Amino acid sequence: MLDVAALPEAPWPDHDWEDLAIRAAEAAVRETPYAEWIDHDATIEIAVRLTSDAEVHTLNNQYRHKDKPTNVLSFPMIQPDLMEAVTANSDDGEVLLGDIVLAHGVCVAEAAERGISVEDHATHLIVHGVLHLLGYDHLGDMEAEAMEDMERAALASLGLHDPYLIRED
């Protein structure tokens, strides 16, 4: 089973971020070969931290050597090629999949730029982050296209926008 915890910090406003994070994570996992994890005997844990641009800037600089904030960072706890073995062999029935961190100001600015709500954009970023935790990436064109297709499908299952559709205003 997926166990998703949302940890909102200032300046994120009051909202049911836990429900949003759970729905986003489940939608993302359903679009992968790991869909069975949603109802698995082992508890697959994901932490979603909603924090400030300054905190994400520090993490981005520390772990990616990029001296700026970014919208979302993912910190996987297990290597993708070991995931099946980890869930099958978990001693205590718990698997720490990883952490996702979202930057408030970047998320707000990107949502405004796209003409969508902050909640919808945060949902997309959590979907994106979960896919990174599962080993998906967007470094090459084919990888990017496959990951974007999974994101589109996950968001469509939640009744949300295609984040890669180019708006013509």
Secondary structure, 3 states (H helix, E strand, C coil): CEEEEEEECCCCCCCCHHHHHHHHHHHHHHCCCCHHHHHCCCEEEEEEEEECHHHHHHHHHHHHCCCCCCCEEEEECCCHHHHHHHHHCCCCCEEEEEEEEEEHHHHHHHHHHHCCCHHHHHHHHHHHHHHHHCCCCCCCHHHHHHHHHHHHHHHHHCCCCCCCCCCCC
